[in-house]
Structures are given as structure tokens and as C-alpha cells.
Amino acid sequence: MKVMITSRGDSLNSQMDERYGRSEYFIIYDTESGSYEAIKNPFLNDQGGVGISVAKFTLEKGVDALISGSFGPNAQDVLKGSGIKLYSAKGGTVEDVIKDFKEGNLKQFN
């Protein structure tokens, strides 16, 4: 399963970013292999429409689940019906969030 986590940095030791559209990085973690890819948010400094742009970007990455602190209404509209499961987490490192996800400790949004 591919999971995208919002992050303030480019490693599993980075703090999770509680913002979805304005997250500094996205970590795409493969739960089967343990491998991950860090991607700097290409829309971070855009003036408007960031939530929609990031949601479309997320869809293009083919992830199965998405973890952040919150999701704006425009992003939620784009992601609805996509099959991507949205989860809420409240801080910690990306590694902590992944552990909580694997243990079923995160609240699902949809």
C-alpha cells in the first residue's frame, strides 16, 4: 500500500506537517517494502487554488491513503470518490504517524 504523509522535511524523522495544501513535503511510503520517496510541494508558494492543485497531484501519485492534520474543503471535494482514504493525525514524526497508521490508531476522514 502506498501512503502519502504531509511532512516538514524530507525524511521519516521529520515532523509531520498538519497542513495538507501548504505542507512543505510529501512523503510517499510503501508499507510493504518500507521504502519511501520525499517530494517537495511544487505548489507551496502558489497564490491560490493550492488545495485543488495538491489534491490533483495526490491523485497522479497513485496513493491508497493520505495522512495529514487537516484537509480544506476544496481538496476534499477533489479527493472525494477517488478511492483514496483520508486519515487525520496530530503531530509527531512521519515515522510515528506511519506506526500509528499501521496499528490502526488514526481517525479516518471519509
C-alpha positions in Angstrom: 0.0 0.0 0.0 1.2 3.5 -0.9 0.6 6.1 1.8 1.2 9.9 1.4 2.1 11.8 4.6 2.4 15.6 4.8 5.8 16.5 6.3 8.0 19.4 7.2 11.1 17.7 5.9 12.4 15.0 3.6 12.9 12.1 5.9 11.0 9.7 8.2 12.5 11.6 11.2 10.9 14.9 10.0 7.9 16.3 11.8 4.5 15.7 10.2 3.1 18.8 8.7 -0.5 19.3 9.9 -1.3 21.3 6.7 -2.2 19.5 3.6 -2.1 22.1 0.8 0.7 24.1 2.4 2.8 21.1 3.5 6.5 21.6 2.8 7.0 18.0 1.7 5.1 14.8 0.9 6.5 11.5 1.9 5.2 8.6 -0.1 5.7 5.4 2.0 5.3 1.9 0.7 4.0 -0.2 3.6 5.1 -3.5 2.0 8.8 -2.6 1.2 9.4 0.1 3.8 10.8 2.3 1.1 9.8 6.0 0.7 10.1 9.0 -1.6 10.2 12.6 -0.4 8.7 15.2 -2.7 8.9 19.0 -2.2 5.5 20.5 -2.5 5.5 22.1 -6.0 2.5 24.3 -5.2 3.7 25.6 -1.8 4.2 29.2 -2.9 1.2 29.5 -5.3 -1.2 32.3 -4.5 -4.5 30.5 -4.7 -6.1 27.2 -5.6 -3.4 25.3 -3.7 -5.7 22.7 -2.2 -7.1 21.7 -5.6 -3.7 21.6 -7.2 -2.2 19.4 -4.4 -5.3 17.1 -4.5 -4.8 16.6 -8.2 -1.1 16.0 -7.6 -2.0 13.4 -5.0 -4.3 11.6 -7.4 -1.5 11.5 -10.0 0.8 9.8 -7.5 -1.5 6.8 -7.2 -1.5 6.6 -3.4 -4.0 4.4 -1.5 -4.1 6.6 1.7 -3.4 10.1 2.7 -2.4 11.3 6.2 -2.4 15.0 7.3 -3.7 17.1 10.2 -6.5 18.7 8.2 -7.9 18.9 4.6 -9.5 22.0 3.2 -13.0 21.7 1.6 -11.8 22.2 -2.0 -9.2 19.5 -1.6 -11.8 17.2 0.0 -14.1 17.8 -3.0 -11.4 16.7 -5.4 -10.4 13.7 -3.4 -13.9 12.5 -2.7 -14.8 9.5 -4.7 -11.2 8.8 -5.7 -10.8 5.8 -3.5 -8.0 7.4 -1.5 -8.7 7.0 2.2 -8.1 10.2 4.2 -6.7 10.0 7.8 -6.1 12.6 10.4 -3.0 12.7 12.6 -2.0 15.3 15.2 1.8 15.7 15.1 4.8 13.6 15.7 7.4 12.4 13.3 6.5 10.9 10.0 7.8 7.6 11.3 5.4 7.9 14.4 2.5 8.6 12.1 3.3 5.6 9.9 3.4 3.4 13.0 0.1 4.7 14.2 -1.4 4.1 10.7 -0.1 0.5 10.7 -1.6 -0.1 14.1 -5.0 1.3 13.1 -4.8 4.3 15.6 -5.6 7.1 13.1 -9.1 8.6 12.6 -10.4 8.1 9.1 -12.0 11.2 7.5 -14.1 9.5 4.8 
